Amino acid sequence: MNTTINIILFGIGNVGSTLIKQVLATNATISLKQGLNLEIPIIANSTTAFFKTNGIKNNWQTDFEIFGFPYKINDIIRYIQKEELGNIIIVDATASRKFVKHYKAFFQQGYHIVTANKIANTLSLDYYNSLRTTILNNWTHFNYETNVGAGLPIIETLRRLSDSGEQIHKIRGVFSGSLSYIFNTFSEKQLLFSEVLQSAQQKGFTEPDIREDLSGKDVARKLLILAREIGLQKELSDIAVESLIPSSLEEIHYLNDFNLKLNELDRYYSDLKVKKSANHVFRYIGELDVLNGTLQTKLVLEPKTSAIGQLRGADAAIEIFSESYKEQPLVIQGAGAGSAVTARGILTDILKIAKQLNTFKLVEA
């Protein structure tokens, strides 16, 4: 008899809606091959929720618009209890700091969480450690592979190496799909930096305010997640972050005013490009040097022949140097952005938990 897994989805934007499509498209195959039925009885955005006990169908968007209603988190919990829904996996496909505050309450209810939201893993160490205590105390699971590298198995690989006793020496990589595209394009094409930014925005790679990408803070958060994953007790403030915004533009408060000054950005990066040698390319990397205890994000000139130097499009890559990979690093590379690969990564995380729940059920039987 198949095991039913109930997915409670928060966030139905690009990633969330793509996840729904993938679940509905693959459910029959997953049921046949793995003995799992994936149902999505609750979907919600920040203000509105829609409940359907036996799971949403292909017409979910129409149902959400017609039958959705304002909700509070307690409404979700009460509904789960009333309908006696088991094997609950909360999926956070939002970028909400406010929603993260509910994680502990979910774990205390015995629910598992899969998140693409990086916030919980980049808050203070006190919160980070207390969250993991809550997870252990309630025998729950917390998967977040998509926090770094979309669907690439970066966190899982690091965790396996670390758990096996492997000493990690250094981690360096391109972790931002938007910055990967920007510098891959700027390095190879005869375009102004502002023209490359515009192209990245048109392709949907960047935040609405491009300064969020250029600040380097997103790369710093991802680097912090990896540092903590291998047991380093680090805070975001421990990372030296190089902003890609020239100091002359840092103090501009309004986006429109910043956009009026893009010619200064063009001059700054054109000057850098003139100094670049033909066999090197620009890359914005995050680097964790475990042996020296340093964490930094920075713009570097990378040889075209290296794994990072050969990146194309919005691809991501990570190099892991360790006791077994001293001279030639372990390289993980592939699509580092996009709703399809992120949603697939979330689905993979869901299935990891679902398989464990199914195994536990078989052992109990």
Secondary structure, DSSP 8 states (H G I E B T S, - for coil): --EEEEEEEE--SHHHHHHHHHHHHHHHHHHHHHSEEEEEEEEE-SSEEEE-TT---TTHHHHHHHH-EE--HHHHHHHHHHTT--SEEEEE-S--HHHHTTHHHHHHTT-EEEE---GGGTS-HHHHHHHHHHHHHTT--EE-GGGTTTTS-HHHHHHHHHHTT--EEEEEEE--HHHHHHHHHHHHS---HHHHHHHHHHTT-S-SSHHHHHT-HHHHHHHHHHHHHTT----GGGSEE--SS-HHHHT--SHHHHHTTHHHHHHHHHHHHHH--TTEEEEEEEEEETTTTEEEEEEEEEETTSTTTT--TTEEEEEEEESSSSSS-EEEEEE---HHHHHHHHHHHHHHHHHHHHHHHHHH-
